Amino acid sequence: MAIGTQDGTGTEYFFERALNETVPRCVLFNGTDEGKTVPRVRKTLPVGWLNTASQYKTVLFVGRIEADKGIRIFIDAVLGVLSSGVNGVRAIIVGSGSLLMK
């Protein structure tokens, strides 16, 4: 399931070109749309994730992977938590952007 915002960033264009046509998608105006129901999709997680789900706190970043969206702040924060000795934290980054090319 892909959920995107219609905030002028070309979500529909990205969906058409980057997602497999079988991937369910929902576009919300600026991230919220109380009048629109987000479709529910049952997705099976990899076995390793199911077996360890209760052992981890998951921190999720979803957005363009660019400095102005705070990706470096997110990474620095996660690294700070991990280097402080905290165990049981898993970070997931979902997105696309120019920093992927550097």
The first five atom37 places (N, CA, C, CB, O) and aatype in JSON, in Angstrom:
{
  "aatype": [12, 0, 9, 7, 16, 5, 3, 7, 16, 7, 16, 6, 18, 13, 13, 6, 1, 0, 10, 2, 6, 16, 19, 14, 1, 4, 19, 10, 13, 2, 7, 16, 3, 6, 7, 11, 16, 19, 14, 1, 19, 1, 11, 16, 10, 14, 19, 7, 17, 10, 2, 16, 0, 15, 5, 18, 11, 16, 19, 10, 13, 19, 7, 1, 9, 6, 0, 3, 11, 7, 9, 1, 9, 13, 9, 3, 0, 19, 10, 7, 19, 10, 15, 15, 7, 19, 2, 7, 19, 1, 0, 9, 9, 19, 7, 15, 7, 15, 10, 10, 12, 11],
  "atom_mask": [
    [1, 1, 1, 1, 1],
    [1, 1, 1, 1, 1],
    [1, 1, 1, 1, 1],
    [1, 1, 1, 0, 1],
    [1, 1, 1, 1, 1],
    [1, 1, 1, 1, 1],
    [1, 1, 1, 1, 1],
    [1, 1, 1, 0, 1],
    [1, 1, 1, 1, 1],
    [1, 1, 1, 0, 1],
    [1, 1, 1, 1, 1],
    [1, 1, 1, 1, 1],
    [1, 1, 1, 1, 1],
    [1, 1, 1, 1, 1],
    [1, 1, 1, 1, 1],
    [1, 1, 1, 1, 1],
    [1, 1, 1, 1, 1],
    [1, 1, 1, 1, 1],
    [1, 1, 1, 1, 1],
    [1, 1, 1, 1, 1],
    [1, 1, 1, 1, 1],
    [1, 1, 1, 1, 1],
    [1, 1, 1, 1, 1],
    [1, 1, 1, 1, 1],
    [1, 1, 1, 1, 1],
    [1, 1, 1, 1, 1],
    [1, 1, 1, 1, 1],
    [1, 1, 1, 1, 1],
    [1, 1, 1, 1, 1],
    [1, 1, 1, 1, 1],
    [1, 1, 1, 0, 1],
    [1, 1, 1, 1, 1],
    [1, 1, 1, 1, 1],
    [1, 1, 1, 1, 1],
    [1, 1, 1, 0, 1],
    [1, 1, 1, 1, 1],
    [1, 1, 1, 1, 1],
    [1, 1, 1, 1, 1],
    [1, 1, 1, 1, 1],
    [1, 1, 1, 1, 1],
    [1, 1, 1, 1, 1],
    [1, 1, 1, 1, 1],
    [1, 1, 1, 1, 1],
    [1, 1, 1, 1, 1],
    [1, 1, 1, 1, 1],
    [1, 1, 1, 1, 1],
    [1, 1, 1, 1, 1],
    [1, 1, 1, 0, 1],
    [1, 1, 1, 1, 1],
    [1, 1, 1, 1, 1],
    [1, 1, 1, 1, 1],
    [1, 1, 1, 1, 1],
    [1, 1, 1, 1, 1],
    [1, 1, 1, 1, 1],
    [1, 1, 1, 1, 1],
    [1, 1, 1, 1, 1],
    [1, 1, 1, 1, 1],
    [1, 1, 1, 1, 1],
    [1, 1, 1, 1, 1],
    [1, 1, 1, 1, 1],
    [1, 1, 1, 1, 1],
    [1, 1, 1, 1, 1],
    [1, 1, 1, 0, 1],
    [1, 1, 1, 1, 1],
    [1, 1, 1, 1, 1],
    [1, 1, 1, 1, 1],
    [1, 1, 1, 1, 1],
    [1, 1, 1, 1, 1],
    [1, 1, 1, 1, 1],
    [1, 1, 1, 0, 1],
    [1, 1, 1, 1, 1],
    [1, 1, 1, 1, 1],
    [1, 1, 1, 1, 1],
    [1, 1, 1, 1, 1],
    [1, 1, 1, 1, 1],
    [1, 1, 1, 1, 1],
    [1, 1, 1, 1, 1],
    [1, 1, 1, 1, 1],
    [1, 1, 1, 1, 1],
    [1, 1, 1, 0, 1],
    [1, 1, 1, 1, 1],
    [1, 1, 1, 1, 1],
    [1, 1, 1, 1, 1],
    [1, 1, 1, 1, 1],
    [1, 1, 1, 0, 1],
    [1, 1, 1, 1, 1],
    [1, 1, 1, 1, 1],
    [1, 1, 1, 0, 1],
    [1, 1, 1, 1, 1],
    [1, 1, 1, 1, 1],
    [1, 1, 1, 1, 1],
    [1, 1, 1, 1, 1],
    [1, 1, 1, 1, 1],
    [1, 1, 1, 1, 1],
    [1, 1, 1, 0, 1],
    [1, 1, 1, 1, 1],
    [1, 1, 1, 0, 1],
    [1, 1, 1, 1, 1],
    [1, 1, 1, 1, 1],
    [1, 1, 1, 1, 1],
    [1, 1, 1, 1, 1],
    [1, 1, 1, 1, 1]
  ],
  "atom_positions": [
    [[0.85, -1.17, 0.0], [0.0, 0.0, 0.0], [0.89, 1.22, 0.0], [-0.96, 0.0, 1.21], [1.79, 1.33, 0.83]],
    [[0.66, 2.13, -0.91], [1.39, 3.4, -0.95], [0.4, 4.53, -0.67], [2.1, 3.61, -2.33], [-0.65, 4.63, -1.31]],
    [[0.75, 5.37, 0.29], [-0.08, 6.53, 0.62], [0.77, 7.76, 0.37], [-0.6, 6.49, 2.1], [1.88, 7.87, 0.9]],
    [[0.27, 8.67, -0.44], [1.01, 9.88, -0.76], [0.18, 11.12, -0.51], [0.0, 0.0, 0.0], [-1.04, 11.05, -0.37]],
    [[0.86, 12.25, -0.46], [0.15, 13.51, -0.26], [0.13, 14.29, -1.56], [0.79, 14.35, 0.86], [1.06, 14.23, -2.36]],
    [[-0.94, 15.01, -1.75], [-1.09, 15.85, -2.93], [-0.77, 17.28, -2.49], [-2.54, 15.75, -3.55], [-1.66, 18.08, -2.22]],
    [[0.52, 17.56, -2.44], [0.98, 18.86, -1.95], [1.85, 19.58, -2.97], [1.75, 18.68, -0.65], [2.62, 20.47, -2.62]],
    [[1.72, 19.2, -4.22], [2.5, 19.85, -5.26], [3.8, 19.15, -5.59], [0.0, 0.0, 0.0], [4.59, 19.65, -6.39]],
    [[4.04, 17.99, -4.99], [5.3, 17.29, -5.22], [5.2, 16.23, -6.31], [5.76, 16.65, -3.95], [6.19, 15.53, -6.58]],
    [[4.06, 16.08, -6.93], [3.92, 15.14, -8.03], [3.71, 13.7, -7.59], [0.0, 0.0, 0.0], [4.24, 12.78, -8.2]],
    [[2.93, 13.51, -6.54], [2.7, 12.16, -6.03], [2.11, 11.24, -7.09], [1.77, 12.22, -4.82], [2.56, 10.1, -7.25]],
    [[1.13, 11.71, -7.8], [0.5, 10.87, -8.82], [1.51, 10.48, -9.9], [-0.69, 11.61, -9.46], [1.53, 9.33, -10.34]],
    [[2.33, 11.43, -10.31], [3.38, 11.17, -11.31], [4.34, 10.1, -10.8], [4.15, 12.48, -11.65], [4.69, 9.18, -11.54]],
    [[4.76, 10.23, -9.55], [5.65, 9.25, -8.95], [4.99, 7.87, -8.9], [6.07, 9.69, -7.53], [5.6, 6.87, -9.27]],
    [[3.75, 7.83, -8.44], [3.04, 6.56, -8.35], [2.96, 5.87, -9.71], [1.63, 6.77, -7.79], [3.2, 4.66, -9.81]],
    [[2.63, 6.62, -10.75], [2.49, 6.04, -12.09], [3.79, 5.44, -12.6], [2.0, 7.09, -13.06], [3.78, 4.42, -13.28]],
    [[4.9, 6.07, -12.27], [6.17, 5.64, -12.82], [7.0, 4.72, -11.92], [6.98, 6.82, -13.15], [7.83, 3.96, -12.41]],
    [[6.77, 4.79, -10.62], [7.63, 4.05, -9.7], [6.99, 2.81, -9.09], [8.06, 4.94, -8.6], [7.7, 1.91, -8.64]],
    [[5.68, 2.75, -9.08], [5.02, 1.63, -8.42], [4.53, 0.6, -9.43], [3.86, 2.12, -7.57], [4.1, 0.95, -10.53]],
    [[4.6, -0.64, -9.04], [4.0, -1.69, -9.83], [2.5, -1.43, -9.89], [4.32, -3.11, -9.24], [1.92, -0.97, -8.9]],
    [[1.88, -1.7, -11.0], [0.46, -1.38, -11.16], [-0.44, -2.14, -10.2], [0.03, -1.68, -12.57], [-1.6, -1.76, -10.01]],
    [[0.06, -3.2, -9.58], [-0.74, -3.97, -8.64], [-0.71, -3.4, -7.22], [-0.27, -5.41, -8.61], [-1.45, -3.85, -6.35]],
    [[0.15, -2.41, -6.98], [0.27, -1.83, -5.64], [-0.92, -0.9, -5.39], [1.61, -1.05, -5.48], [-1.13, 0.05, -6.14]],
    [[-1.7, -1.18, -4.35], [-2.8, -0.27, -4.02], [-2.24, 1.09, -3.61], [-3.68, -0.86, -2.88], [-1.18, 1.16, -3.0]],
    [[-2.94, 2.15, -3.94], [-2.45, 3.5, -3.64], [-3.59, 4.42, -3.24], [-1.72, 4.09, -4.84], [-4.74, 4.23, -3.62]],
    [[-3.23, 5.4, -2.45], [-4.19, 6.38, -1.99], [-3.48, 7.72, -1.93], [-4.81, 5.98, -0.6], [-2.39, 7.83, -1.35]],
    [[-4.07, 8.75, -2.52], [-3.51, 10.09, -2.48], [-4.41, 10.97, -1.63], [-3.35, 10.68, -3.93], [-5.61, 11.09, -1.9]],
    [[-3.83, 11.57, -0.6], [-4.57, 12.44, 0.31], [-4.11, 13.88, 0.13], [-4.39, 11.98, 1.77], [-2.93, 14.12, -0.13]],
    [[-5.01, 14.81, 0.27], [-4.68, 16.22, 0.16], [-3.87, 16.66, 1.38], [-5.96, 17.08, 0.01], [-4.39, 16.64, 2.5]],
    [[-2.63, 17.05, 1.17], [-1.72, 17.51, 2.24], [-1.66, 16.56, 3.43], [-2.14, 18.87, 2.71], [-1.52, 17.0, 4.57]],
    [[-1.78, 15.27, 3.15], [-1.61, 14.27, 4.19], [-2.86, 13.9, 4.96], [0.0, 0.0, 0.0], [-2.87, 12.9, 5.67]],
    [[-3.93, 14.69, 4.82], [-5.15, 14.34, 5.52], [-6.35, 14.58, 4.62], [-5.29, 15.15, 6.83], [-6.33, 15.47, 3.76]],
    [[-7.33, 13.82, 4.81], [-8.58, 13.99, 4.08], [-9.64, 13.22, 4.85], [-8.46, 13.5, 2.58], [-9.87, 12.04, 4.61]],
    [[-10.29, 13.9, 5.77], [-11.23, 13.23, 6.66], [-12.38, 12.59, 5.9], [-11.78, 14.2, 7.66], [-12.99, 11.63, 6.38]],
    [[-12.69, 13.1, 4.73], [-13.81, 12.55, 3.97], [-13.44, 11.32, 3.16], [0.0, 0.0, 0.0], [-14.32, 10.67, 2.59]],
    [[-12.15, 10.99, 3.1], [-11.72, 9.87, 2.27], [-11.2, 8.74, 3.15], [-10.63, 10.32, 1.27], [-10.37, 8.96, 4.03]],
    [[-11.71, 7.56, 2.92], [-11.26, 6.39, 3.67], [-10.05, 5.79, 2.99], [-12.4, 5.34, 3.79], [-10.06, 5.54, 1.78]],
    [[-9.0, 5.55, 3.75], [-7.81, 4.91, 3.22], [-8.09, 3.42, 3.13], [-6.54, 5.2, 4.11], [-8.47, 2.79, 4.12]],
    [[-7.92, 2.83, 1.93], [-8.2, 1.41, 1.79], [-7.28, 0.56, 2.67], [-8.06, 0.98, 0.33], [-6.11, 0.89, 2.85]],
    [[-7.82, -0.5, 3.2], [-7.02, -1.4, 4.03], [-6.48, -2.52, 3.15], [-7.86, -1.97, 5.22], [-7.2, -3.08, 2.31]],
    [[-5.21, -2.83, 3.36], [-4.58, -3.9, 2.6], [-3.95, -4.87, 3.59], [-3.51, -3.33, 1.6], [-3.21, -4.46, 4.49]],
    [[-4.23, -6.11, 3.44], [-3.6, -7.12, 4.29], [-2.29, -7.51, 3.62], [-4.54, -8.37, 4.5], [-2.28, -8.0, 2.49]],
    [[-1.21, -7.29, 4.32], [0.11, -7.57, 3.78], [0.84, -8.5, 4.74], [0.91, -6.25, 3.57], [0.83, -8.28, 5.95]],
    [[1.45, -9.5, 4.21], [2.22, -10.42, 5.02], [3.64, -9.9, 5.15], [2.19, -11.84, 4.43], [4.32, -9.67, 4.15]],
    [[4.09, -9.73, 6.38], [5.45, -9.29, 6.63], [6.42, -10.46, 6.53], [5.56, -8.62, 8.01], [6.02, -11.61, 6.7]],
    [[7.69, -10.16, 6.24], [8.68, -11.25, 6.23], [8.69, -11.96, 7.59], [10.09, -10.72, 5.89], [8.48, -11.33, 8.62]],
    [[8.94, -13.25, 7.57], [8.91, -14.06, 8.78], [9.82, -13.49, 9.86], [9.32, -15.49, 8.47], [9.43, -13.45, 11.02]],
    [[11.0, -13.04, 9.49], [11.94, -12.47, 10.47], [11.34, -11.29, 11.21], [0.0, 0.0, 0.0], [11.61, -11.1, 12.4]],
    [[10.54, -10.49, 10.53], [9.92, -9.33, 11.17], [8.85, -9.76, 12.15], [9.33, -8.39, 10.12], [8.73, -9.21, 13.24]],
    [[8.08, -10.74, 11.76], [7.02, -11.22, 12.65], [7.6, -11.83, 13.92], [6.13, -12.24, 11.93], [7.05, -11.66, 15.01]],
    [[8.7, -12.52, 13.77], [9.31, -13.17, 14.92], [9.95, -12.18, 15.88], [10.33, -14.17, 14.45], [10.12, -12.49, 17.06]],
    [[10.33, -11.0, 15.4], [11.03, -10.03, 16.25], [10.22, -8.78, 16.55], [12.33, -9.64, 15.59], [10.72, -7.87, 17.2]],
    [[8.98, -8.72, 16.08], [8.19, -7.5, 16.21], [8.06, -7.02, 17.65], [6.81, -7.71, 15.64], [8.12, -5.82, 17.91]],
    [[7.88, -7.92, 18.58], [7.71, -7.51, 19.97], [9.03, -7.12, 20.63], [7.06, -8.63, 20.76], [9.02, -6.56, 21.73]],
    [[10.15, -7.39, 19.98], [11.46, -7.09, 20.56], [11.95, -5.69, 20.21], [12.47, -8.12, 20.09], [12.9, -5.21, 20.83]],
    [[11.34, -5.02, 19.24], [11.84, -3.75, 18.74], [10.81, -2.64, 18.84], [12.29, -3.9, 17.31], [9.61, -2.87, 18.72]],
    [[11.29, -1.45, 19.05], [10.53, -0.23, 18.82], [10.95, 0.23, 17.44], [10.8, 0.88, 19.94], [12.14, 0.37, 17.17]],
    [[10.0, 0.46, 16.56], [10.3, 0.84, 15.19], [10.07, 2.33, 15.01], [9.44, 0.03, 14.19], [9.02, 2.86, 15.36]],
    [[11.08, 2.99, 14.47], [11.0, 4.42, 14.16], [10.97, 4.52, 12.64], [12.21, 5.24, 14.78], [11.84, 3.97, 11.96]],
    [[9.98, 5.21, 12.11], [9.74, 5.24, 10.67], [9.87, 6.65, 10.12], [8.36, 4.67, 10.35], [9.29, 7.6, 10.67]],
    [[10.63, 6.8, 9.03], [10.7, 8.05, 8.29], [10.09, 7.78, 6.92], [12.19, 8.59, 8.17], [10.54, 6.89, 6.21]],
    [[9.08, 8.55, 6.57], [8.47, 8.44, 5.25], [8.47, 9.82, 4.63], [7.02, 7.85, 5.32], [7.85, 10.74, 5.17]],
    [[9.15, 9.98, 3.53], [9.19, 11.29, 2.86], [10.31, 11.32, 1.85], [0.0, 0.0, 0.0], [11.04, 10.35, 1.67]],
    [[10.44, 12.45, 1.19], [11.55, 12.61, 0.26], [12.85, 12.57, 1.05], [11.44, 13.94, -0.54], [12.96, 13.18, 2.11]],
    [[13.81, 11.85, 0.53], [15.08, 11.71, 1.22], [15.97, 12.87, 0.79], [15.76, 10.32, 0.91], [16.88, 12.73, -0.04]],
    [[15.67, 14.02, 1.37], [16.38, 15.25, 1.08], [16.55, 16.03, 2.36], [15.63, 16.08, 0.01], [15.75, 15.9, 3.29]],
    [[17.58, 16.84, 2.41], [17.91, 17.58, 3.63], [16.75, 18.43, 4.13], [19.13, 18.46, 3.39], [16.51, 18.5, 5.33]],
    [[16.03, 19.08, 3.22], [14.95, 19.97, 3.66], [13.76, 19.23, 4.25], [14.49, 20.81, 2.5], [12.88, 19.85, 4.84]],
    [[13.71, 17.92, 4.1], [12.65, 17.12, 4.7], [13.08, 16.5, 6.02], [12.2, 16.02, 3.74], [12.31, 15.78, 6.66]],
    [[14.32, 16.76, 6.44], [14.77, 16.32, 7.75], [15.4, 14.95, 7.83], [0.0, 0.0, 0.0], [15.54, 14.4, 8.93]],
    [[15.79, 14.37, 6.69], [16.36, 13.03, 6.72], [17.66, 12.97, 7.51], [16.6, 12.53, 5.3], [17.91, 12.0, 8.22]],
    [[18.49, 14.0, 7.4], [19.76, 13.99, 8.15], [19.51, 14.1, 9.65], [20.68, 15.14, 7.68], [20.21, 13.49, 10.45]],
    [[18.52, 14.89, 10.02], [18.16, 15.0, 11.43], [17.67, 13.65, 11.94], [17.07, 16.1, 11.65], [18.02, 13.22, 13.04]],
    [[16.85, 12.98, 11.14], [16.34, 11.67, 11.51], [17.48, 10.68, 11.71], [15.37, 11.15, 10.44], [17.53, 9.97, 12.71]],
    [[18.39, 10.63, 10.74], [19.51, 9.69, 10.82], [20.39, 10.0, 12.03], [20.35, 9.73, 9.53], [20.79, 9.1, 12.76]],
    [[20.7, 11.28, 12.24], [21.51, 11.66, 13.4], [20.84, 11.27, 14.7], [21.78, 13.17, 13.38], [21.5, 10.81, 15.64]],
    [[19.53, 11.44, 14.77], [18.79, 11.08, 15.98], [18.83, 9.57, 16.22], [17.33, 11.55, 15.88], [19.06, 9.13, 17.35]],
    [[18.62, 8.79, 15.18], [18.66, 7.34, 15.32], [20.06, 6.88, 15.72], [18.23, 6.65, 14.0], [20.21, 6.04, 16.61]],
    [[21.09, 7.43, 15.08], [22.46, 7.07, 15.44], [22.77, 7.47, 16.87], [23.46, 7.72, 14.48], [23.48, 6.75, 17.58]],
    [[22.26, 8.61, 17.3], [22.46, 9.05, 18.68], [21.83, 8.08, 19.68], [0.0, 0.0, 0.0], [22.43, 7.76, 20.7]],
    [[20.64, 7.63, 19.37], [19.96, 6.67, 20.25], [20.75, 5.37, 20.29], [18.5, 6.4, 19.76], [20.99, 4.82, 21.36]],
    [[21.16, 4.87, 19.12], [21.89, 3.61, 19.08], [23.25, 3.7, 19.76], [22.06, 3.16, 17.63], [23.67, 2.77, 20.45]],
    [[23.95, 4.81, 19.56], [25.28, 4.95, 20.17], [25.2, 5.18, 21.68], [26.03, 6.1, 19.53], [26.2, 5.0, 22.38]],
    [[24.03, 5.56, 22.18], [23.89, 5.75, 23.62], [23.71, 4.42, 24.35], [22.7, 6.66, 23.91], [23.66, 4.38, 25.58]],
    [[23.62, 3.33, 23.59], [23.51, 2.02, 24.2], [22.1, 1.48, 24.3], [0.0, 0.0, 0.0], [21.88, 0.4, 24.84]],
    [[21.13, 2.22, 23.78], [19.74, 1.74, 23.81], [19.62, 0.56, 22.84], [18.74, 2.88, 23.42], [20.05, 0.63, 21.69]],
    [[19.02, -0.5, 23.32], [18.81, -1.68, 22.49], [17.35, -1.78, 22.07], [19.24, -2.96, 23.23], [16.48, -1.14, 22.67]],
    [[17.1, -2.57, 21.06], [15.73, -2.85, 20.66], [15.09, -1.75, 19.83], [0.0, 0.0, 0.0], [13.87, -1.56, 19.89]],
    [[15.9, -1.03, 19.05], [15.37, 0.03, 18.18], [15.67, -0.35, 16.74], [15.99, 1.42, 18.53], [16.78, -0.76, 16.4]],
    [[14.65, -0.21, 15.9], [14.8, -0.5, 14.47], [14.34, 0.73, 13.72], [14.0, -1.78, 14.04], [13.25, 1.24, 13.98]],
    [[15.14, 1.22, 12.78], [14.78, 2.39, 11.98], [14.49, 1.94, 10.55], [15.9, 3.47, 12.01], [15.22, 1.13, 9.98]],
    [[13.42, 2.49, 9.99], [13.05, 2.2, 8.61], [12.89, 3.54, 7.89], [11.72, 1.35, 8.53], [12.23, 4.45, 8.39]],
    [[13.51, 3.63, 6.72], [13.41, 4.84, 5.9], [12.73, 4.46, 4.59], [14.82, 5.47, 5.64], [13.17, 3.54, 3.89]],
    [[11.65, 5.18, 4.26], [10.91, 4.93, 3.04], [10.84, 6.24, 2.27], [9.49, 4.36, 3.34], [10.37, 7.25, 2.8]],
    [[11.29, 6.24, 1.03], [11.19, 7.45, 0.24], [12.12, 7.43, -0.95], [0.0, 0.0, 0.0], [12.78, 6.43, -1.23]],
    [[12.16, 8.53, -1.64], [13.07, 8.68, -2.77], [13.57, 10.12, -2.75], [12.37, 8.33, -4.14], [12.95, 11.0, -2.16]],
    [[14.69, 10.34, -3.4], [15.2, 11.69, -3.45], [16.62, 11.77, -3.95], [0.0, 0.0, 0.0], [17.25, 10.75, -4.23]],
    [[17.12, 12.98, -4.05], [18.44, 13.21, -4.63], [19.57, 12.7, -3.75], [18.63, 14.67, -4.9], [20.65, 12.4, -4.27]],
    [[19.37, 12.6, -2.43], [20.45, 12.11, -1.57], [20.78, 10.65, -1.85], [20.07, 12.29, -0.11], [21.86, 10.18, -1.49]],
    [[19.86, 9.93, -2.48], [20.14, 8.54, -2.82], [21.23, 8.43, -3.87], [18.87, 7.86, -3.3], [21.89, 7.4, -3.99]],
    [[21.43, 9.5, -4.63], [22.41, 9.48, -5.71], [23.8, 9.9, -5.24], [21.96, 10.38, -6.83], [24.77, 9.77, -5.98]],
    [[23.9, 10.4, -4.01], [25.19, 10.91, -3.55], [25.93, 9.9, -2.74], [25.0, 12.15, -2.73], [27.04, 10.17, -2.27]]
  ]
}
